[in-house]
């Protein structure tokens, strides 16, 4: 009988030690929640704990919301228009961090008393550290972005003007204009261009001679550029294969860069140009302008004889064939992470 009593006494003491653990205070505060704001607290709890919350509004009225949330985002308890909570108990199934949120959506502040406790499941977790600590962690993500890149570059030579125009003399009695206006548009991708201007039969002959001579040259056969010829060589490399001619007839010319000044030239008013000359024949490489519409004004100052003017313009055009590749852009963002030290 004595042995039985001793055994019963041991069992009772063991049950008292394991199942009769006293609540441990986690936090006990008088809390002021200002108008249109919230107060948030974080505490850790061990698996098997019983979380106990007591709350009482002591001044200013009820709180709009009281929430207990298991991080990262699992709400375990929520109540509204709260004046009092008596020992609200939640079972903690796994060790984690819990957020306590007290929200006041009114204009005036609220004064409250809160008490947060934990009842450990065993002696092993009685001294569990409920403090929550914070550390900065960096998250790396990769964002796919499209990038254009040149797959190939094609170079071509394009003839923009090749013609012979007749310009009347400056004798106003014949009723003809002693001016001519030729226009052309530089294609997109133009990197340079060239012109040739030649007066009369000699001017035409000089143009044809240079053209045919180039076609039979080594430079013509070695080039892989479509449309490559005398004018293209001049436009690309500044190689001038045209001989200066001798004669009596001349032409005045102006290269004009806009329609307004071209109209001023046409009507005999003062105008602006970016290149001009008074020549028997002339050829040159042009590095600018490289876009837009260009006007060539021609003027015959001969009082008696009309003139024939040979005009040729060639542009060198570079066209890029682009492709798209997908790159991964690394993005690093920092955030604050809560953790426990147990």
Phi and psi restraints in degrees (value plus and minus 20) as a CYANA .aco file:
   2 UNK   PHI     -84.4   -44.4
   2 UNK   PSI     -59.1   -19.1
   3 UNK   PHI     -86.1   -46.1
   3 UNK   PSI     -57.7   -17.7
   4 UNK   PHI     -84.1   -44.1
   4 UNK   PSI     -63.1   -23.1
   5 UNK   PHI     -81.9   -41.9
   5 UNK   PSI     -59.8   -19.8
   6 UNK   PHI     -85.0   -45.0
   6 UNK   PSI     -61.3   -21.3
   7 UNK   PHI     -84.1   -44.1
   7 UNK   PSI     -63.2   -23.2
   8 UNK   PHI     -81.5   -41.5
   8 UNK   PSI     -60.8   -20.8
   9 UNK   PHI     -82.7   -42.7
   9 UNK   PSI     -59.6   -19.6
  10 UNK   PHI     -86.4   -46.4
  10 UNK   PSI     -63.2   -23.2
  11 UNK   PHI     -83.2   -43.2
  11 UNK   PSI     -62.9   -22.9
  12 UNK   PHI     -82.1   -42.1
  12 UNK   PSI     -63.8   -23.8
  13 UNK   PHI     -84.1   -44.1
  13 UNK   PSI     -58.0   -18.0
  14 UNK   PHI     -87.1   -47.1
  14 UNK   PSI     -63.5   -23.5
  15 UNK   PHI     -81.9   -41.9
  15 UNK   PSI     -58.0   -18.0
  16 UNK   PHI     -85.7   -45.7
  16 UNK   PSI     -58.6   -18.6
  17 UNK   PHI     -89.8   -49.8
  17 UNK   PSI     -56.9   -16.9
  18 UNK   PHI    -107.9   -67.9
  18 UNK   PSI     -68.9   -28.9
  19 UNK   PHI    -118.7   -78.7
  19 UNK   PSI     -26.2    13.8
  20 UNK   PHI    -131.2   -91.2
  20 UNK   PSI      11.2    51.2
  21 UNK   PHI     -87.0   -47.0
  21 UNK   PSI     119.5   159.5
  22 UNK   PHI     -97.5   -57.5
  22 UNK   PSI     131.2   171.2
  23 UNK   PHI     -80.6   -40.6
  23 UNK   PSI     124.9   164.9
  24 UNK   PHI    -128.7   -88.7
  24 UNK   PSI     105.9   145.9
  25 UNK   PHI     -91.4   -51.4
  25 UNK   PSI     105.2   145.2
  26 UNK   PHI    -114.5   -74.5
  26 UNK   PSI     -63.0   -23.0
  27 UNK   PHI    -177.8  -137.8
  27 UNK   PSI     121.0   161.0
  28 UNK   PHI    -164.1  -124.1
  28 UNK   PSI      89.2   129.2
  29 UNK   PHI    -158.8  -118.8
  29 UNK   PSI     134.0   174.0
  30 UNK   PHI    -117.6   -77.6
  30 UNK   PSI     102.8   142.8
  31 UNK   PHI    -136.8   -96.8
  31 UNK   PSI     112.6   152.6
  32 UNK   PHI    -128.7   -88.7
  32 UNK   PSI     101.9   141.9
  33 UNK   PHI    -131.1   -91.1
  33 UNK   PSI      89.7   129.7
  34 UNK   PHI     -85.5   -45.5
  34 UNK   PSI     145.4   185.4
  35 UNK   PHI     -83.4   -43.4
  35 UNK   PSI     121.0   161.0
  36 UNK   PHI      32.6    72.6
  36 UNK   PSI      26.4    66.4
  37 UNK   PHI    -169.9  -129.9
  37 UNK   PSI    -198.7  -158.7
  38 UNK   PHI    -166.5  -126.5
  38 UNK   PSI     135.3   175.3
  39 UNK   PHI    -136.5   -96.5
  39 UNK   PSI     116.1   156.1
  40 UNK   PHI    -149.0  -109.0
  40 UNK   PSI     117.5   157.5
  41 UNK   PHI    -152.5  -112.5
  41 UNK   PSI     130.1   170.1
  42 UNK   PHI    -145.0  -105.0
  42 UNK   PSI     112.0   152.0
  43 UNK   PHI    -161.5  -121.5
  43 UNK   PSI     130.1   170.1
  44 UNK   PHI    -118.1   -78.1
  44 UNK   PSI     128.5   168.5
  45 UNK   PHI    -156.3  -116.3
  45 UNK   PSI     126.4   166.4
  46 UNK   PHI    -110.7   -70.7
  46 UNK   PSI     133.6   173.6
  47 UNK   PHI     -77.7   -37.7
  47 UNK   PSI     113.1   153.1
  48 UNK   PHI      74.0   114.0
  48 UNK   PSI     -33.3     6.7
  49 UNK   PHI     -82.1   -42.1
  49 UNK   PSI     135.8   175.8
  50 UNK   PHI    -128.0   -88.0
  50 UNK   PSI      98.3   138.3
  51 UNK   PHI    -107.7   -67.7
  51 UNK   PSI     109.4   149.4
  52 UNK   PHI    -142.9  -102.9
  52 UNK   PSI     104.4   144.4
  53 UNK   PHI    -139.0   -99.0
  53 UNK   PSI     109.1   149.1
  54 UNK   PHI    -142.5  -102.5
  54 UNK   PSI     120.0   160.0
  55 UNK   PHI    -165.6  -125.6
  55 UNK   PSI     122.8   162.8
  56 UNK   PHI    -171.2  -131.2
  56 UNK   PSI     106.5   146.5
  57 UNK   PHI    -102.6   -62.6
  57 UNK   PSI     101.4   141.4
  58 UNK   PHI    -129.2   -89.2
  58 UNK   PSI     -32.2     7.8
  59 UNK   PHI    -177.9  -137.9
  59 UNK   PSI     114.9   154.9
  60 UNK   PHI      74.2   114.2
  60 UNK   PSI     -29.8    10.2
  61 UNK   PHI      84.9   124.9
  61 UNK   PSI    -193.6  -153.6
  62 UNK   PHI     -92.5   -52.5
  62 UNK   PSI     135.6   175.6
  63 UNK   PHI    -105.9   -65.9
  63 UNK   PSI     126.0   166.0
  64 UNK   PHI     -88.4   -48.4
  64 UNK   PSI     -61.2   -21.2
  65 UNK   PHI    -163.9  -123.9
  65 UNK   PSI     122.9   162.9
  66 UNK   PHI    -151.1  -111.1
  66 UNK   PSI     105.6   145.6
  67 UNK   PHI    -154.5  -114.5
  67 UNK   PSI     121.2   161.2
  68 UNK   PHI    -137.9   -97.9
  68 UNK   PSI     103.6   143.6
  69 UNK   PHI    -149.4  -109.4
  69 UNK   PSI     110.1   150.1
  70 UNK   PHI    -103.5   -63.5
  70 UNK   PSI     104.3   144.3
  71 UNK   PHI     -85.0   -45.0
  71 UNK   PSI     120.4   160.4
  72 UNK   PHI    -106.6   -66.6
  72 UNK   PSI     -47.4    -7.4
  73 UNK   PHI    -182.7  -142.7
  73 UNK   PSI      16.4    56.4
  74 UNK   PHI    -127.9   -87.9
  74 UNK   PSI      86.3   126.3
  75 UNK   PHI     -92.1   -52.1
  75 UNK   PSI     106.3   146.3
  76 UNK   PHI    -124.4   -84.4
  76 UNK   PSI     -43.6    -3.6
  77 UNK   PHI    -174.5  -134.5
  77 UNK   PSI     117.0   157.0
  78 UNK   PHI    -167.0  -127.0
  78 UNK   PSI     113.0   153.0
  79 UNK   PHI    -160.9  -120.9
  79 UNK   PSI     135.1   175.1
  80 UNK   PHI    -144.0  -104.0
  80 UNK   PSI     132.9   172.9
  81 UNK   PHI      27.8    67.8
  81 UNK   PSI      40.2    80.2
  82 UNK   PHI    -115.3   -75.3
  82 UNK   PSI     106.5   146.5
  83 UNK   PHI    -128.3   -88.3
  83 UNK   PSI     -51.8   -11.8
  84 UNK   PHI    -175.3  -135.3
  84 UNK   PSI     119.5   159.5
  85 UNK   PHI    -151.7  -111.7
  85 UNK   PSI     103.0   143.0
  86 UNK   PHI    -125.6   -85.6
  86 UNK   PSI      86.9   126.9
  87 UNK   PHI      29.7    69.7
  87 UNK   PSI      32.7    72.7
  88 UNK   PHI     -88.9   -48.9
  88 UNK   PSI     102.6   142.6
  89 UNK   PHI    -133.9   -93.9
  89 UNK   PSI     112.0   152.0
  90 UNK   PHI    -144.0  -104.0
  90 UNK   PSI     115.1   155.1
  91 UNK   PHI    -104.3   -64.3
  91 UNK   PSI     112.3   152.3
  92 UNK   PHI    -117.2   -77.2
  92 UNK   PSI      91.8   131.8
  93 UNK   PHI    -103.0   -63.0
  93 UNK   PSI     -46.8    -6.8
  94 UNK   PHI    -166.3  -126.3
  94 UNK   PSI     130.8   170.8
  95 UNK   PHI     -81.9   -41.9
  95 UNK   PSI     113.0   153.0
  96 UNK   PHI    -192.4  -152.4
  96 UNK   PSI    -197.1  -157.1
  97 UNK   PHI    -127.7   -87.7
  97 UNK   PSI     116.1   156.1
  98 UNK   PHI    -141.1  -101.1
  98 UNK   PSI     118.3   158.3
  99 UNK   PHI    -122.1   -82.1
  99 UNK   PSI     112.1   152.1
 100 UNK   PHI    -130.9   -90.9
 100 UNK   PSI      98.3   138.3
 101 UNK   PHI    -139.0   -99.0
 101 UNK   PSI     106.4   146.4
 102 UNK   PHI    -139.9   -99.9
 102 UNK   PSI      94.8   134.8
 103 UNK   PHI    -136.0   -96.0
 103 UNK   PSI     110.9   150.9
 104 UNK   PHI    -139.9   -99.9
 104 UNK   PSI      90.9   130.9
 105 UNK   PHI    -117.4   -77.4
 105 UNK   PSI     -14.3    25.7
 106 UNK   PHI    -111.0   -71.0
 106 UNK   PSI     151.1   191.1
 107 UNK   PHI     -97.5   -57.5
 107 UNK   PSI     -56.2   -16.2
 108 UNK   PHI    -109.4   -69.4
 108 UNK   PSI     133.2   173.2
 109 UNK   PHI     -92.9   -52.9
 109 UNK   PSI     142.5   182.5
 110 UNK   PHI    -144.1  -104.1
 110 UNK   PSI     118.0   158.0
 111 UNK   PHI    -129.1   -89.1
 111 UNK   PSI     107.5   147.5
 112 UNK   PHI    -156.2  -116.2
 112 UNK   PSI     138.6   178.6
 113 UNK   PHI    -134.1   -94.1
 113 UNK   PSI     112.6   152.6
 114 UNK   PHI    -148.1  -108.1
 114 UNK   PSI     128.4   168.4
 115 UNK   PHI    -160.6  -120.6
 115 UNK   PSI     103.7   143.7
 116 UNK   PHI    -138.3   -98.3
 116 UNK   PSI     106.7   146.7
 117 UNK   PHI    -150.2  -110.2
 117 UNK   PSI     142.8   182.8
 118 UNK   PHI    -153.0  -113.0
 118 UNK   PSI     115.6   155.6
 119 UNK   PHI    -125.9   -85.9
 119 UNK   PSI      88.6   128.6
 120 UNK   PHI     -83.7   -43.7
 120 UNK   PSI     131.5   171.5
 121 UNK   PHI    -101.1   -61.1
 121 UNK   PSI     -44.4    -4.4
 122 UNK   PHI    -175.7  -135.7
 122 UNK   PSI     152.8   192.8
 123 UNK   PHI     -84.2   -44.2
 123 UNK   PSI     -46.8    -6.8
 124 UNK   PHI     -83.9   -43.9
 124 UNK   PSI     -48.9    -8.9
 125 UNK   PHI    -129.6   -89.6
 125 UNK   PSI     -10.6    29.4
 126 UNK   PHI     -81.7   -41.7
 126 UNK   PSI     -56.3   -16.3
 127 UNK   PHI    -118.4   -78.4
 127 UNK   PSI       4.1    44.1
 128 UNK   PHI     -77.8   -37.8
 128 UNK   PSI     113.8   153.8
 129 UNK   PHI    -105.2   -65.2
 129 UNK   PSI      92.2   132.2
 130 UNK   PHI    -105.7   -65.7
 130 UNK   PSI     -24.8    15.2
 131 UNK   PHI     -85.8   -45.8
 131 UNK   PSI     122.0   162.0
 132 UNK   PHI    -129.1   -89.1
 132 UNK   PSI     113.1   153.1
 133 UNK   PHI    -133.9   -93.9
 133 UNK   PSI     142.3   182.3
 134 UNK   PHI    -148.0  -108.0
 134 UNK   PSI     122.3   162.3
 135 UNK   PHI    -160.6  -120.6
 135 UNK   PSI     134.0   174.0
 136 UNK   PHI    -112.2   -72.2
 136 UNK   PSI     104.9   144.9
 137 UNK   PHI    -139.0   -99.0
 137 UNK   PSI     131.9   171.9
 138 UNK   PHI    -133.0   -93.0
 138 UNK   PSI     109.3   149.3
 139 UNK   PHI    -124.3   -84.3
 139 UNK   PSI     111.4   151.4
 140 UNK   PHI    -129.3   -89.3
 140 UNK   PSI     104.9   144.9
 141 UNK   PHI    -145.5  -105.5
 141 UNK   PSI     136.4   176.4
 142 UNK   PHI    -139.6   -99.6
 142 UNK   PSI      99.8   139.8
 143 UNK   PHI    -123.3   -83.3
 143 UNK   PSI     100.5   140.5
 144 UNK   PHI     -89.8   -49.8
 144 UNK   PSI     110.3   150.3
 145 UNK   PHI    -149.9  -109.9
 145 UNK   PSI     126.0   166.0
 146 UNK   PHI    -109.7   -69.7
 146 UNK   PSI     115.9   155.9
 147 UNK   PHI    -149.9  -109.9
 147 UNK   PSI     108.5   148.5
 148 UNK   PHI    -104.3   -64.3
 148 UNK   PSI     118.4   158.4
 149 UNK   PHI    -161.0  -121.0
 149 UNK   PSI     126.5   166.5
 150 UNK   PHI     -90.3   -50.3
 150 UNK   PSI     100.2   140.2
 151 UNK   PHI    -107.1   -67.1
 151 UNK   PSI     -54.9   -14.9
 152 UNK   PHI    -180.2  -140.2
 152 UNK   PSI     137.6   177.6
 153 UNK   PHI    -144.2  -104.2
 153 UNK   PSI     102.7   142.7
 154 UNK   PHI    -126.4   -86.4
 154 UNK   PSI     110.0   150.0
 155 UNK   PHI    -130.6   -90.6
 155 UNK   PSI     107.8   147.8
 156 UNK   PHI    -153.8  -113.8
 156 UNK   PSI     137.0   177.0
 157 UNK   PHI    -130.5   -90.5
 157 UNK   PSI     108.0   148.0
 158 UNK   PHI    -144.2  -104.2
 158 UNK   PSI     106.1   146.1
 159 UNK   PHI     -98.9   -58.9
 159 UNK   PSI     101.6   141.6
 160 UNK   PHI    -117.3   -77.3
 160 UNK   PSI     -54.2   -14.2
 161 UNK   PHI    -162.5  -122.5
 161 UNK   PSI     115.0   155.0
 162 UNK   PHI    -174.7  -134.7
 162 UNK   PSI      79.5   119.5
 163 UNK   PHI    -177.5  -137.5
 163 UNK   PSI     142.5   182.5
 164 UNK   PHI    -137.8   -97.8
 164 UNK   PSI     104.8   144.8
 165 UNK   PHI    -137.5   -97.5
 165 UNK   PSI     122.2   162.2
 166 UNK   PHI    -119.6   -79.6
 166 UNK   PSI     109.0   149.0
 167 UNK   PHI    -139.0   -99.0
 167 UNK   PSI     106.4   146.4
 168 UNK   PHI     -86.5   -46.5
 168 UNK   PSI     145.0   185.0
 169 UNK   PHI     -90.9   -50.9
 169 UNK   PSI     151.4   191.4
 170 UNK   PHI    -106.8   -66.8
 170 UNK   PSI     -10.0    30.0
 171 UNK   PHI     -94.1   -54.1
 171 UNK   PSI      91.4   131.4
 172 UNK   PHI     -90.7   -50.7
 172 UNK   PSI     -30.8     9.2
 173 UNK   PHI     -90.2   -50.2
 173 UNK   PSI     -47.1    -7.1
 174 UNK   PHI    -101.1   -61.1
 174 UNK   PSI     -29.1    10.9
 175 UNK   PHI      56.2    96.2
 175 UNK   PSI     -17.2    22.8
 176 UNK   PHI    -116.2   -76.2
 176 UNK   PSI     134.0   174.0
 177 UNK   PHI    -102.8   -62.8
 177 UNK   PSI     117.5   157.5
 178 UNK   PHI    -114.7   -74.7
 178 UNK   PSI       4.3    44.3
 179 UNK   PHI    -147.2  -107.2
 179 UNK   PSI     133.9   173.9
 180 UNK   PHI    -162.1  -122.1
 180 UNK   PSI     128.2   168.2
 181 UNK   PHI    -149.9  -109.9
 181 UNK   PSI      95.4   135.4
 182 UNK   PHI    -129.4   -89.4
 182 UNK   PSI     114.2   154.2
 183 UNK   PHI    -143.2  -103.2
 183 UNK   PSI     133.2   173.2
 184 UNK   PHI    -172.7  -132.7
 184 UNK   PSI     136.3   176.3
 185 UNK   PHI    -134.2   -94.2
 185 UNK   PSI     107.7   147.7
 186 UNK   PHI     -94.5   -54.5
 186 UNK   PSI     104.6   144.6
 187 UNK   PHI     -86.0   -46.0
 187 UNK   PSI     138.0   178.0
 188 UNK   PHI     -81.6   -41.6
 188 UNK   PSI     114.7   154.7
 189 UNK   PHI      72.4   112.4
 189 UNK   PSI     -13.8    26.2
 190 UNK   PHI     -84.6   -44.6
 190 UNK   PSI     108.5   148.5
 191 UNK   PHI    -128.3   -88.3
 191 UNK   PSI     -38.2     1.8
 192 UNK   PHI    -191.4  -151.4
 192 UNK   PSI     143.8   183.8
 193 UNK   PHI    -171.0  -131.0
 193 UNK   PSI     147.3   187.3
 194 UNK   PHI    -159.2  -119.2
 194 UNK   PSI     139.3   179.3
 195 UNK   PHI    -156.5  -116.5
 195 UNK   PSI     135.6   175.6
 196 UNK   PHI    -153.5  -113.5
 196 UNK   PSI     113.5   153.5
 197 UNK   PHI    -150.2  -110.2
 197 UNK   PSI     104.3   144.3
 198 UNK   PHI    -161.2  -121.2
 198 UNK   PSI     120.5   160.5
 199 UNK   PHI    -120.0   -80.0
 199 UNK   PSI     116.6   156.6
 200 UNK   PHI      49.6    89.6
 200 UNK   PSI    -186.0  -146.0
 201 UNK   PHI     -84.4   -44.4
 201 UNK   PSI     -58.4   -18.4
 202 UNK   PHI     -85.8   -45.8
 202 UNK   PSI     -58.8   -18.8
 203 UNK   PHI     -85.4   -45.4
 203 UNK   PSI     -61.0   -21.0
 204 UNK   PHI     -85.3   -45.3
 204 UNK   PSI     -62.7   -22.7
 205 UNK   PHI     -83.7   -43.7
 205 UNK   PSI     -62.6   -22.6
 206 UNK   PHI     -81.8   -41.8
 206 UNK   PSI     -58.2   -18.2
 207 UNK   PHI     -86.3   -46.3
 207 UNK   PSI     -67.7   -27.7
 208 UNK   PHI     -86.7   -46.7
 208 UNK   PSI     -57.0   -17.0
 209 UNK   PHI     -84.8   -44.8
 209 UNK   PSI     -65.0   -25.0
 210 UNK   PHI     -85.0   -45.0
 210 UNK   PSI     -57.4   -17.4
 211 UNK   PHI     -86.8   -46.8
 211 UNK   PSI     -68.3   -28.3
 212 UNK   PHI     -90.0   -50.0
 212 UNK   PSI     -56.3   -16.3
 213 UNK   PHI     -83.0   -43.0
 213 UNK   PSI     -57.9   -17.9
 214 UNK   PHI     -89.9   -49.9
 214 UNK   PSI     -56.7   -16.7
 215 UNK   PHI     -82.6   -42.6
 215 UNK   PSI     -45.8    -5.8
 216 UNK   PHI    -116.7   -76.7
 216 UNK   PSI     -15.4    24.6
 217 UNK   PHI    -110.2   -70.2
 217 UNK   PSI     144.7   184.7
 218 UNK   PHI     -84.8   -44.8
 218 UNK   PSI     -52.4   -12.4
 219 UNK   PHI     -81.9   -41.9
 219 UNK   PSI     -55.3   -15.3
 220 UNK   PHI     -86.1   -46.1
 220 UNK   PSI     -61.7   -21.7
 221 UNK   PHI     -95.8   -55.8
 221 UNK   PSI     -48.8    -8.8
 222 UNK   PHI    -102.5   -62.5
 222 UNK   PSI     -35.1     4.9
 223 UNK   PHI    -103.9   -63.9
 223 UNK   PSI     120.0   160.0
 224 UNK   PHI    -124.5   -84.5
 224 UNK   PSI     -10.2    29.8
 225 UNK   PHI    -106.2   -66.2
 225 UNK   PSI     102.2   142.2
 226 UNK   PHI     -81.1   -41.1
 226 UNK   PSI     114.9   154.9
 227 UNK   PHI      61.9   101.9
 227 UNK   PSI     -10.5    29.5
 228 UNK   PHI     -89.9   -49.9
 228 UNK   PSI     112.7   152.7
 229 UNK   PHI    -184.3  -144.3
 229 UNK   PSI    -181.1  -141.1
 230 UNK   PHI     -77.9   -37.9
 230 UNK   PSI     -66.7   -26.7
 231 UNK   PHI     -88.1   -48.1
 231 UNK   PSI     -56.5   -16.5
 232 UNK   PHI     -87.4   -47.4
 232 UNK   PSI     -60.0   -20.0
 233 UNK   PHI     -82.9   -42.9
 233 UNK   PSI     -58.7   -18.7
 234 UNK   PHI     -86.6   -46.6
 234 UNK   PSI     -62.6   -22.6
 235 UNK   PHI     -87.5   -47.5
 235 UNK   PSI     -59.7   -19.7
 236 UNK   PHI    -104.1   -64.1
 236 UNK   PSI     -64.8   -24.8
 237 UNK   PHI    -134.5   -94.5
 237 UNK   PSI     -26.3    13.7
 238 UNK   PHI      55.2    95.2
 238 UNK   PSI      -2.0    38.0
 239 UNK   PHI    -101.7   -61.7
 239 UNK   PSI      91.3   131.3
 240 UNK   PHI    -118.7   -78.7
 240 UNK   PSI      89.3   129.3
 241 UNK   PHI    -118.9   -78.9
 241 UNK   PSI     -11.5    28.5
 242 UNK   PHI    -114.2   -74.2
 242 UNK   PSI     110.3   150.3
 243 UNK   PHI    -102.2   -62.2
 243 UNK   PSI     123.2   163.2
 244 UNK   PHI     -92.3   -52.3
 244 UNK   PSI     119.0   159.0
 245 UNK   PHI    -122.9   -82.9
 245 UNK   PSI     142.6   182.6
 246 UNK   PHI    -129.5   -89.5
 246 UNK   PSI     125.3   165.3
 247 UNK   PHI     148.7   188.7
 247 UNK   PSI    -196.0  -156.0
 248 UNK   PHI    -126.3   -86.3
 248 UNK   PSI     -44.7    -4.7
 249 UNK   PHI    -105.3   -65.3
 249 UNK   PSI     118.3   158.3
 250 UNK   PHI    -151.3  -111.3
 250 UNK   PSI     149.8   189.8
 251 UNK   PHI    -160.3  -120.3
 251 UNK   PSI     119.7   159.7
 252 UNK   PHI    -115.3   -75.3
 252 UNK   PSI     118.6   158.6
 253 UNK   PHI    -157.6  -117.6
 253 UNK   PSI     135.2   175.2
 254 UNK   PHI    -162.2  -122.2
 254 UNK   PSI     112.2   152.2
 255 UNK   PHI    -114.4   -74.4
 255 UNK   PSI     103.4   143.4
 256 UNK   PHI    -139.0   -99.0
 256 UNK   PSI     117.0   157.0
 257 UNK   PHI    -118.7   -78.7
 257 UNK   PSI     -16.3    23.7
 258 UNK   PHI    -174.5  -134.5
 258 UNK   PSI     140.3   180.3
 259 UNK   PHI     -88.4   -48.4
 259 UNK   PSI     -54.3   -14.3
 260 UNK   PHI     -81.0   -41.0
 260 UNK   PSI     -69.0   -29.0
 261 UNK   PHI     -91.3   -51.3
 261 UNK   PSI     -48.7    -8.7
 262 UNK   PHI     -83.8   -43.8
 262 UNK   PSI     -59.4   -19.4
 263 UNK   PHI     -86.9   -46.9
 263 UNK   PSI     -57.0   -17.0
 264 UNK   PHI     -82.2   -42.2
 264 UNK   PSI     -60.3   -20.3
 265 UNK   PHI     -82.3   -42.3
 265 UNK   PSI     -65.2   -25.2
 266 UNK   PHI     -80.3   -40.3
 266 UNK   PSI     -57.6   -17.6
 267 UNK   PHI    -115.7   -75.7
 267 UNK   PSI      -8.5    31.5
 268 UNK   PHI      54.9    94.9
 268 UNK   PSI       3.2    43.2
 269 UNK   PHI    -121.4   -81.4
 269 UNK   PSI     149.3   189.3
 270 UNK   PHI     -87.1   -47.1
 270 UNK   PSI     115.4   155.4
 271 UNK   PHI    -162.8  -122.8
 271 UNK   PSI     149.1   189.1
 272 UNK   PHI    -130.9   -90.9
 272 UNK   PSI     127.8   167.8
 273 UNK   PHI    -162.2  -122.2
 273 UNK   PSI     147.6   187.6
 274 UNK   PHI    -129.8   -89.8
 274 UNK   PSI     -27.0    13.0
 275 UNK   PHI    -180.5  -140.5
 275 UNK   PSI     123.0   163.0
 276 UNK   PHI    -169.9  -129.9
 276 UNK   PSI     145.2   185.2
 277 UNK   PHI    -188.8  -148.8
 277 UNK   PSI     147.3   187.3
 278 UNK   PHI    -154.4  -114.4
 278 UNK   PSI      80.7   120.7
 279 UNK   PHI    -158.4  -118.4
 279 UNK   PSI     143.8   183.8
 280 UNK   PHI    -106.4   -66.4
 280 UNK   PSI     -65.6   -25.6
 281 UNK   PHI    -173.3  -133.3
 281 UNK   PSI     135.3   175.3
 282 UNK   PHI    -177.3  -137.3
 282 UNK   PSI     126.6   166.6
 283 UNK   PHI    -166.9  -126.9
 283 UNK   PSI     125.0   165.0
 284 UNK   PHI    -181.0  -141.0
 284 UNK   PSI     135.9   175.9
 285 UNK   PHI    -107.8   -67.8
 285 UNK   PSI     120.4   160.4
 286 UNK   PHI    -142.4  -102.4
 286 UNK   PSI     105.2   145.2
 287 UNK   PHI    -119.7   -79.7
 287 UNK   PSI     -32.7     7.3
 288 UNK   PHI    -178.8  -138.8
 288 UNK   PSI     132.3   172.3
 289 UNK   PHI     -90.9   -50.9
 289 UNK   PSI     146.8   186.8
 290 UNK   PHI    -142.5  -102.5
 290 UNK   PSI      -9.1    30.9
 291 UNK   PHI    -173.5  -133.5
 291 UNK   PSI     137.0   177.0
 292 UNK   PHI      73.8   113.8
 292 UNK   PSI    -194.2  -154.2
 293 UNK   PHI    -113.1   -73.1
 293 UNK   PSI     114.2   154.2
 294 UNK   PHI    -137.3   -97.3
 294 UNK   PSI     121.4   161.4
 295 UNK   PHI    -137.2   -97.2
 295 UNK   PSI     115.4   155.4
 296 UNK   PHI    -132.9   -92.9
 296 UNK   PSI      91.6   131.6
 297 UNK   PHI    -112.9   -72.9
 297 UNK   PSI     108.3   148.3
 298 UNK   PHI    -137.3   -97.3
 298 UNK   PSI     120.2   160.2
 299 UNK   PHI    -157.7  -117.7
 299 UNK   PSI     108.6   148.6
 300 UNK   PHI    -122.6   -82.6
 300 UNK   PSI      93.9   133.9
 301 UNK   PHI    -115.7   -75.7
 301 UNK   PSI     -11.3    28.7
 302 UNK   PHI     -93.7   -53.7
 302 UNK   PSI     107.5   147.5
 303 UNK   PHI     -96.2   -56.2
 303 UNK   PSI     -37.3     2.7
 304 UNK   PHI    -139.4   -99.4
 304 UNK   PSI     -71.8   -31.8
 305 UNK   PHI    -115.5   -75.5
 305 UNK   PSI     118.2   158.2
 306 UNK   PHI     -94.0   -54.0
 306 UNK   PSI     146.3   186.3
 307 UNK   PHI    -151.6  -111.6
 307 UNK   PSI     129.9   169.9
 308 UNK   PHI    -123.3   -83.3
 308 UNK   PSI     110.0   150.0
 309 UNK   PHI    -140.8  -100.8
 309 UNK   PSI     103.9   143.9
 310 UNK   PHI    -108.9   -68.9
 310 UNK   PSI     107.4   147.4
 311 UNK   PHI    -147.3  -107.3
 311 UNK   PSI     111.9   151.9
 312 UNK   PHI    -158.3  -118.3
 312 UNK   PSI     116.4   156.4
 313 UNK   PHI    -155.7  -115.7
 313 UNK   PSI     111.5   151.5
 314 UNK   PHI    -152.1  -112.1
 314 UNK   PSI     118.6   158.6
 315 UNK   PHI    -135.1   -95.1
 315 UNK   PSI     123.6   163.6
 316 UNK   PHI    -118.8   -78.8
 316 UNK   PSI     103.8   143.8
 317 UNK   PHI    -140.1  -100.1
 317 UNK   PSI     111.5   151.5
 318 UNK   PHI    -132.4   -92.4
 318 UNK   PSI     102.0   142.0
 319 UNK   PHI    -134.6   -94.6
 319 UNK   PSI     106.2   146.2
 320 UNK   PHI    -114.2   -74.2
 320 UNK   PSI     109.6   149.6
 321 UNK   PHI    -115.0   -75.0
 321 UNK   PSI      89.8   129.8
 322 UNK   PHI    -117.2   -77.2
 322 UNK   PSI     130.8   170.8
 323 UNK   PHI    -147.7  -107.7
 323 UNK   PSI     150.0   190.0
 324 UNK   PHI    -140.2  -100.2
 324 UNK   PSI     112.9   152.9
 325 UNK   PHI    -144.9  -104.9
 325 UNK   PSI     133.7   173.7
 326 UNK   PHI    -117.8   -77.8
 326 UNK   PSI     100.4   140.4
 327 UNK   PHI    -127.9   -87.9
 327 UNK   PSI     132.8   172.8
 328 UNK   PHI    -124.1   -84.1
 328 UNK   PSI      95.0   135.0
 329 UNK   PHI    -110.6   -70.6
 329 UNK   PSI     100.2   140.2
 330 UNK   PHI     -98.5   -58.5
 330 UNK   PSI     108.8   148.8
 331 UNK   PHI    -144.3  -104.3
 331 UNK   PSI     103.4   143.4
 332 UNK   PHI    -130.9   -90.9
 332 UNK   PSI     103.4   143.4
 333 UNK   PHI    -141.2  -101.2
 333 UNK   PSI     123.8   163.8
 334 UNK   PHI    -123.7   -83.7
 334 UNK   PSI     124.0   164.0
 335 UNK   PHI    -166.6  -126.6
 335 UNK   PSI     139.1   179.1
 336 UNK   PHI    -113.3   -73.3
 336 UNK   PSI     110.2   150.2
 337 UNK   PHI    -140.5  -100.5
 337 UNK   PSI     112.1   152.1
 338 UNK   PHI    -105.4   -65.4
 338 UNK   PSI     124.5   164.5
 339 UNK   PHI    -172.7  -132.7
 339 UNK   PSI     142.9   182.9
 340 UNK   PHI    -129.2   -89.2
 340 UNK   PSI     135.8   175.8
 341 UNK   PHI    -124.4   -84.4
 341 UNK   PSI     -14.2    25.8
